[in-house]
Amino acid sequence: QVQLVESGGGLVQAGGSLKLSCAASERTFSSRSMAWFRQAPGKVREFVAAIMWNGGATYYADSMKGRFTISRDNAANTLYLQVKSLKPEDTAVYYCASRFGFDTRVAATSTAYDYWGQGTQVTVSS
């Protein structure tokens, strides 16, 4: 059983930055690709970014390129999402997800991931 725990969310002002973390409690973390999704109130879950098991490749939603950076530290079993120049429309619950394999054809598809964290709330005030 893979357990994923997100942290780092909070209330920030527009223009600020945040670094979200996702800690995985299993030793297969380094063999799994990871991703961040987000879900705003009343909206469907939205893909943000994905990263290959060894960090060798990343994939971003077009709308997320430039302000979002996904990274991982396999020695620490931790996934990160750095977000800069935050906007009120970035307000959402941010989730990390895990799957075996890395395929950009399905990386943005939530059903391709078999494990999810509980999410961390990010609220951006204007």
C-alpha positions as CSV (number, residue, x, y, z in Angstrom):
1,Q,0.0,0.0,0.0
2,V,1.4,3.4,-1.0
3,Q,0.7,6.3,1.2
4,L,1.2,9.8,0.0
5,V,1.0,12.9,2.2
6,E,1.0,16.4,0.8
7,S,2.0,19.4,2.8
8,G,3.1,23.0,2.2
9,G,-0.3,24.5,1.3
10,G,-1.7,27.6,2.9
11,L,-2.9,31.1,2.4
12,V,-0.7,33.4,0.3
13,Q,-1.1,36.7,-1.4
14,A,-1.2,37.0,-5.2
15,G,2.3,37.2,-6.6
16,G,3.8,35.0,-3.9
17,S,5.3,31.6,-4.1
18,L,4.8,28.2,-2.5
19,K,6.6,24.9,-2.5
20,L,4.4,21.9,-2.0
21,S,5.7,18.5,-0.8
22,C,4.4,15.0,-1.1
23,A,6.0,12.4,1.1
24,A,5.7,8.8,0.1
25,S,5.9,6.1,2.7
26,E,7.1,3.2,0.5
27,R,10.4,2.0,-0.9
28,T,9.1,1.7,-4.4
29,F,8.8,5.5,-4.7
30,S,12.0,5.7,-6.8
31,S,10.5,3.4,-9.4
32,R,7.2,5.2,-9.9
33,S,6.4,8.3,-11.8
34,M,4.6,11.0,-9.9
35,A,2.2,13.8,-10.7
36,W,0.4,16.8,-9.3
37,F,-3.2,17.6,-10.0
38,R,-5.4,20.3,-8.5
39,Q,-9.1,20.8,-8.0
40,A,-10.8,24.1,-7.5
41,P,-14.2,24.4,-5.9
42,G,-16.9,23.3,-8.4
43,K,-14.4,22.3,-11.0
44,V,-13.0,19.0,-12.3
45,R,-9.6,17.8,-11.2
46,E,-6.9,19.3,-13.4
47,F,-3.5,18.0,-14.3
48,V,-0.6,20.2,-13.4
49,A,2.6,18.2,-14.0
50,A,4.3,14.8,-14.0
51,I,7.8,13.5,-13.5
52,M,9.5,10.3,-14.5
53,W,10.6,7.9,-11.8
54,N,14.2,9.1,-11.9
55,G,13.4,12.8,-12.6
56,G,14.8,12.4,-16.1
57,A,11.7,13.8,-17.8
58,T,8.9,16.1,-16.9
59,Y,5.6,16.9,-18.5
60,Y,3.4,19.9,-17.9
61,A,0.0,21.0,-18.8
62,D,0.3,23.8,-21.3
63,S,-1.4,26.3,-19.0
64,M,1.1,25.4,-16.2
65,K,4.3,25.9,-18.0
66,G,6.5,28.7,-16.7
67,R,5.2,29.2,-13.2
68,F,5.1,25.5,-12.0
69,T,8.1,23.3,-11.4
70,I,7.9,19.7,-10.5
71,S,10.9,17.9,-9.0
72,R,11.6,14.9,-6.8
73,D,14.2,13.7,-4.3
74,N,14.2,9.9,-4.4
75,A,16.6,9.6,-1.5
76,A,14.0,11.4,0.6
77,N,11.0,9.7,-1.0
78,T,9.6,13.2,-1.7
79,L,7.9,14.9,-4.6
80,Y,7.8,18.7,-4.9
81,L,5.9,21.4,-6.7
82,Q,7.3,24.9,-6.8
83,V,4.8,27.5,-7.7
84,K,5.7,31.1,-8.3
85,S,3.7,34.3,-9.2
86,L,0.6,32.8,-7.6
87,K,-2.8,34.0,-8.9
88,P,-6.2,33.8,-7.2
89,E,-7.2,31.3,-9.9
90,D,-4.5,28.9,-8.6
91,T,-6.7,28.5,-5.5
92,A,-7.4,24.8,-5.3
93,V,-6.7,21.6,-3.4
94,Y,-3.4,20.2,-4.8
95,Y,-3.0,16.4,-5.0
96,C,0.0,14.2,-5.7
97,A,-0.5,10.9,-7.4
98,S,1.6,7.9,-8.3
99,R,1.8,5.2,-11.0
100,F,4.3,2.8,-12.6
101,G,5.6,3.9,-15.9
102,F,5.9,7.3,-17.6
103,D,3.9,8.0,-20.7
104,T,3.0,11.5,-21.8
105,R,0.0,10.0,-23.6
106,V,-1.7,9.3,-20.3
107,A,0.2,11.4,-17.8
108,A,-2.6,14.0,-17.7
109,T,-5.3,11.4,-17.1
110,S,-6.2,11.0,-13.4
111,T,-7.4,7.4,-13.9
112,A,-3.9,6.4,-14.9
113,Y,-2.7,6.9,-11.3
114,D,-3.4,4.2,-8.7
115,Y,-2.4,6.1,-5.5
116,W,-3.4,9.5,-4.4
117,G,-2.7,11.7,-1.4
118,Q,-5.4,13.5,0.6
119,G,-4.5,16.9,-0.8
120,T,-3.3,20.2,0.5
121,Q,-5.3,23.4,0.2
122,V,-3.7,26.4,-1.5
123,T,-5.6,29.7,-1.2
124,V,-4.4,32.8,-3.1
125,S,-5.8,36.1,-2.0
126,S,-6.0,39.1,-4.3
